[in-house]
Amino acid sequence: MRRILCLLLLMSLAGCSKSPSAGTPQFVGSDMTDVTLTSDFVLPDHNGTPRKLTDFHGKVVALFFGYTHCPDVCPTTMTDLAGALKLMGEKAKDVQVLFISLDPERDSAEVLKKFVPSFNPTFLGLRGDQAQTVKVTQDFKVYFAKQESNSKAGYTIDHSAGVYVFDKTGTLRVIMKAGQSQKDIAHDLGCCFN
């Protein structure tokens, strides 16, 4: 029993060890290495610059869909991404976090410019019109639906909350789960440097 526990401990400390059968890193999130996912989106960032995924080749990209009026998951995920980058030290300069708004009605460039960089000044907020938002969410298989509410905001948006991570070549490698710890986020981002 002691040997089994030691083996499990060593495996958990192994970092980005390769799977012997597949030769791919062991992610905490869902390994998407064999999934082909493409999108030709061009969306303006919160500074007005048109952006597409290929602009960031040479960096690991963490792509998250959310909205600024989100009461819980979105600010928590952005906080966790920022914390993970702090844990990564110098490697963080080779990671680009992109936040794509699901709420173009309320998330103007000005709103995104205040919200997104408040977590980390390198983070970029992207937004399109309603048609562009629908198209990019379809490309990435992201669920979202407006829900009327009696809150001051008037409505909320139910949405899937995974973070898509692309390696430096622009290949999708992992979808990190909502609620993944900062340490595990840093781990999965680090595995995408290979």
C-alpha positions, -999 to 999 in steps of 0.1 A, spaced: 0 0 0 29 24 9 44 18 -26 11 26 -43 8 59 -23 44 68 -31 38 61 -68 6 82 -68 25 111 -51 53 109 -77 28 109 -105 11 140 -91 44 158 -89 55 148 -124 43 180 -140 38 177 -177 49 141 -180 40 124 -212 14 97 -214 33 66 -223 6 54 -247 -2 87 -264 30 107 -261 9 137 -250 11 158 -218 -12 148 -189 -36 177 -186 -59 184 -156 -85 197 -180 -100 178 -210 -73 169 -235 -84 181 -269 -51 173 -287 -69 151 -313 -98 174 -319 -98 198 -348 -115 230 -341 -112 260 -364 -126 295 -364 -118 323 -387 -132 350 -364 -119 385 -366 -132 406 -337 -122 440 -324 -104 441 -291 -113 466 -264 -88 491 -280 -105 487 -314 -78 466 -331 -92 437 -352 -79 404 -337 -78 367 -348 -62 337 -333 -34 336 -357 -23 370 -344 -10 352 -314 10 324 -329 41 320 -308 21 324 -276 -1 300 -256 -36 314 -259 -63 309 -232 -97 318 -247 -127 323 -224 -163 333 -233 -182 353 -208 -198 387 -200 -190 416 -177 -222 415 -158 -217 379 -148 -222 375 -111 -199 346 -104 -182 323 -130 -167 350 -153 -149 372 -127 -138 341 -108 -123 325 -139 -106 357 -149 -92 360 -114 -79 324 -115 -63 330 -149 -45 361 -136 -34 341 -105 -21 313 -126 0 337 -147 16 350 -115 25 314 -106 41 309 -140 66 337 -134 86 347 -166 67 321 -187 36 342 -183 48 367 -209 43 339 -235 6 335 -226 -22 356 -240 -57 356 -224 -86 365 -246 -121 372 -232 -149 371 -259 -180 388 -248 -213 369 -250 -232 402 -243 -225 427 -271 -256 446 -260 -240 458 -227 -203 450 -232 -191 480 -252 -154 484 -259 -153 509 -231 -169 484 -206 -145 457 -217 -115 481 -215 -123 486 -178 -133 450 -170 -108 428 -188 -74 445 -180 -85 449 -144 -75 413 -139 -42 416 -158 -31 445 -180 -21 420 -208 -56 404 -211 -77 414 -241 -114 417 -244 -130 410 -277 -165 417 -289 -186 415 -320 -221 423 -330 -249 398 -323 -243 379 -356 -205 377 -350 -211 365 -314 -235 337 -326 -210 327 -353 -180 324 -330 -199 306 -303 -211 281 -330 -176 276 -342 -164 268 -306 -195 249 -296 -202 273 -268 -237 273 -253 -252 306 -243 -287 318 -236 -301 351 -223 -323 347 -192 -346 374 -181 -343 383 -144 -357 407 -119 -322 419 -110 -310 454 -116 -290 441 -146 -323 430 -162 -310 397 -175 -282 372 -171 -266 348 -196 -263 311 -190 -232 299 -208 -206 271 -209 -176 281 -189 -146 262 -201 -113 279 -211 -99 268 -245 -61 266 -246 -41 267 -278 -4 259 -280 21 282 -296 13 268 -331 -24 277 -327 -35 241 -321 -62 235 -295 -47 213 -267 -70 215 -237 -103 228 -224 -98 238 -188 -128 232 -165 -146 259 -146 -134 260 -111 -100 245 -119 -74 258 -94 -48 284 -102 -21 258 -98 -38 234 -122 -45 262 -147 -7 271 -146 1 234 -151 -22 231 -181 -9 263 -197 27 252 -191 20 219 -208 10 238 -239 45 253 -243 57 219 -256 
